[in-house]
Amino acid sequence: MNRHVAPHLSQFDGHHVDSWYAASAPQQERYPALEGVVKCDVCVAGGGFTGLSAALALAEKGLSVALLEGALIGFGASGRNGGQVLHGFASPMRLFEQQLGGRAARQCWDVSLEGVALIANRAHRHGIDCDLHWGFLSTARNKQQRQALTARQAQLERYGYHDSQWLDQAALREHIDSPRYNAALYDTGCGHLHPLKYVQGLARAAHAAGVRMFERTAVASVDEDRQGLQIGTSNGWVRADKLVLACNVDNGGILPALRRTILPVTSHIIATEPLPEALASKLLPTGAAVCDSDRVLDYFRLSADRRLLFGGRVKHDNSNPNQLVDERRAKLARVFPQLANCRIDYAWGGHVDMGLNKLPQFGRHSSRIYYAQGFAGHGVALTGMAGQLMADAIAGDIGRFDVFARLRHRQVPVPASMEESLIRLGVMYHRVRDALGL
Ligand SMILES: Cc1cc2nc3c(=O)[nH]c(=O)nc-3n(C[C@H](O)[C@H](O)[C@H](O)COP(=O)(O)OP(=O)(O)OC[C@H]3O[C@@H](n4cnc5c(N)ncnc54)[C@H](O)[C@@H]3O)c2cc1C
């Protein structure tokens, strides 16, 4: 028998993180904690986009499913991210081509497009009101970044994608009023949403499709033998044939081998006070989401109630909240000097699951245990397909899942105790390159 034991879920104090999302999402349905024994075909660990997508797709295929969320639905990255709905991957397609060959790389690209469509379809089909808005800008501020965007557009065209339009400085002003950028790609096939509303809507859809949902129920151990899996929690057990591990950076708490290819990189977001309508529509007239082209990048957008949500990395994770807000605010003022003195109403952070080569990590630990992680800050759309492909694979259609599972990943070269130092070093190095325009 194989036994895996997870440490307790850290950081959870009974509530969602104090974000603008938590403040603006409607009252969430609560699901009970597991007590006693549940039997099912598939147990899903993790109630974020990945786990809920898998659970919903499995239930739609007629399988019995129990989903265990250690905290609350959407407590992890899915309920607190930048909300940017993006096709493609955090890593360039060139890496997929090198590792898998052109045909399989093309399949991966198509899956990423399907991920964006899946969000729109599920929001429509399940009546999920999640403030979905189309339009996305990749901005550039120097020659190197403009060249990188030109190359990116050429690559999109090679893949037959034509919804991305080059904007020079004058055209850019129709989308963003910022002195910081002088060119961009404008993509109507990407957009943004309210992630907590979407993840809660997915949970309702999964529940309605027959998934037995449990919150405050962390997977503490997994025992595997020939008969199947026994998944232990503090007050009960799930007996299942298969397990989907969708605990993001915490997958490795259950299967330590999965942790060795992931770095938990913290990213922070601030939300301003609601901006006057005239100011909001001057700053971002088309309401597009924006991501800059720095290696240590900033991402931002307007919320439905016209707050500027401005995310990125701060220098010191452990800094006190005021320092963190000041740091983010200073970055915000570089992009929109008009907002230098505006009030900041919310500030929060979360862990981005970052592999060293930023390729998504899908795989099987055994014939019974499937996992997906390593979305590298690009998971809002791709997680939906990760869940869908795991469900397809469990139901016998392994093809597309296995294409991703063939990708190779590098191990983090330091022990867990030194990871934070490694991340800081990496960020510092990339900041210097950004500053020098390299
Ligand atoms: C600040 C921030 C901004 C981001 N911005 C963007 C963006 O704009 N666009 C984009 O595409 N991506 C973005 N991302 C990345 C994206 O949010 C993630 O890739 C995605 O949400 C991952 O979903 P998931 O379901 O795999 O993980 P999660 O949403 O983290 O879900 C994992 C769940 O597992 C639970 N769990 C952990 N351990 C256990 C256990 N032992 N038992 C049971 N449950 C457990 C956790 O409580 C959690 O709810 C961002 C991430 C962060 C942190």
The ligand as a MOL file (V3000), in Angstrom:
LIG
                    3D

  0  0  0     0  0            999 V3000
M  V30 BEGIN CTAB
M  V30 COUNTS 53 58 0 0 0
M  V30 BEGIN ATOM
M  V30 1 C -2.5710 37.2750 -7.0960 0
M  V30 2 C -2.7580 36.3710 -8.2920 0
M  V30 3 C -3.1040 36.9230 -9.5250 0
M  V30 4 C -3.3100 36.1100 -10.6320 0
M  V30 5 N -3.7650 36.6640 -11.7760 0
M  V30 6 C -4.0670 35.8710 -12.8330 0
M  V30 7 C -4.6450 36.4270 -13.9890 0
M  V30 8 O -4.9530 37.6200 -14.0410 0
M  V30 9 N -4.8780 35.6100 -15.0480 0
M  V30 10 C -4.5760 34.2810 -15.0080 0
M  V30 11 O -4.7920 33.5830 -16.0120 0
M  V30 12 N -4.0780 33.7000 -13.8800 0
M  V30 13 C -3.8460 34.4610 -12.7970 0
M  V30 14 N -3.3860 33.8950 -11.6410 0
M  V30 15 C -3.2260 32.4320 -11.5860 0
M  V30 16 C -4.5770 31.7210 -11.3930 0
M  V30 17 O -5.3140 32.3730 -10.3930 0
M  V30 18 C -4.3320 30.2640 -11.0010 0
M  V30 19 O -3.5490 29.6580 -12.0050 0
M  V30 20 C -5.5900 29.4510 -10.8230 0
M  V30 21 O -6.5510 30.1140 -10.0400 0
M  V30 22 C -5.2520 28.1040 -10.1980 0
M  V30 23 O -6.4550 27.4300 -9.9390 0
M  V30 24 P -6.4300 26.0730 -9.1300 0
M  V30 25 O -7.8230 25.6030 -9.0240 0
M  V30 26 O -5.4400 25.1520 -9.7530 0
M  V30 27 O -5.8320 26.4540 -7.7050 0
M  V30 28 P -6.5250 27.2300 -6.4940 0
M  V30 29 O -7.5250 28.1890 -6.9420 0
M  V30 30 O -5.4130 27.7600 -5.6410 0
M  V30 31 O -7.2990 26.1020 -5.7280 0
M  V30 32 C -6.6600 25.1160 -4.9280 0
M  V30 33 C -7.5660 24.8550 -3.7400 0
M  V30 34 O -7.0880 23.7070 -3.0410 0
M  V30 35 C -7.3530 23.8950 -1.6670 0
M  V30 36 N -6.4890 22.9800 -0.9130 0
M  V30 37 C -5.1790 23.1060 -0.6170 0
M  V30 38 N -4.7450 22.0450 0.0680 0
M  V30 39 C -5.7980 21.2300 0.2050 0
M  V30 40 C -5.9780 19.9470 0.8070 0
M  V30 41 N -4.9750 19.3110 1.4400 0
M  V30 42 N -7.2180 19.3820 0.7490 0
M  V30 43 C -8.2500 20.0030 0.1160 0
M  V30 44 N -8.1280 21.2200 -0.4540 0
M  V30 45 C -6.9210 21.8020 -0.4100 0
M  V30 46 C -7.0720 25.3660 -1.4350 0
M  V30 47 O -7.7420 25.8470 -0.2830 0
M  V30 48 C -7.5910 25.9990 -2.7240 0
M  V30 49 O -8.9110 26.4940 -2.6040 0
M  V30 50 C -3.1310 34.6820 -10.5080 0
M  V30 51 C -2.7760 34.1280 -9.2870 0
M  V30 52 C -2.6090 34.9520 -8.1920 0
M  V30 53 C -2.2680 34.3300 -6.8610 0
M  V30 END ATOM
M  V30 BEGIN BOND
M  V30 1 1 1 2
M  V30 2 1 2 3
M  V30 3 2 2 52
M  V30 4 2 3 4
M  V30 5 1 4 5
M  V30 6 1 4 50
M  V30 7 2 5 6
M  V30 8 1 6 7
M  V30 9 1 6 13
M  V30 10 2 7 8
M  V30 11 1 7 9
M  V30 12 1 9 10
M  V30 13 2 10 11
M  V30 14 1 10 12
M  V30 15 2 12 13
M  V30 16 1 13 14
M  V30 17 1 14 15
M  V30 18 1 14 50
M  V30 19 1 15 16
M  V30 20 1 16 17
M  V30 21 1 16 18
M  V30 22 1 18 19
M  V30 23 1 18 20
M  V30 24 1 20 21
M  V30 25 1 20 22
M  V30 26 1 22 23
M  V30 27 1 23 24
M  V30 28 2 24 25
M  V30 29 1 24 26
M  V30 30 1 24 27
M  V30 31 1 27 28
M  V30 32 2 28 29
M  V30 33 1 28 30
M  V30 34 1 28 31
M  V30 35 1 31 32
M  V30 36 1 32 33
M  V30 37 1 33 34
M  V30 38 1 33 48
M  V30 39 1 34 35
M  V30 40 1 35 36
M  V30 41 1 35 46
M  V30 42 1 36 37
M  V30 43 1 36 45
M  V30 44 2 37 38
M  V30 45 1 38 39
M  V30 46 1 39 40
M  V30 47 2 39 45
M  V30 48 1 40 41
M  V30 49 2 40 42
M  V30 50 1 42 43
M  V30 51 2 43 44
M  V30 52 1 44 45
M  V30 53 1 46 47
M  V30 54 1 46 48
M  V30 55 1 48 49
M  V30 56 2 50 51
M  V30 57 1 51 52
M  V30 58 1 52 53
M  V30 END BOND
M  V30 END CTAB
M  END
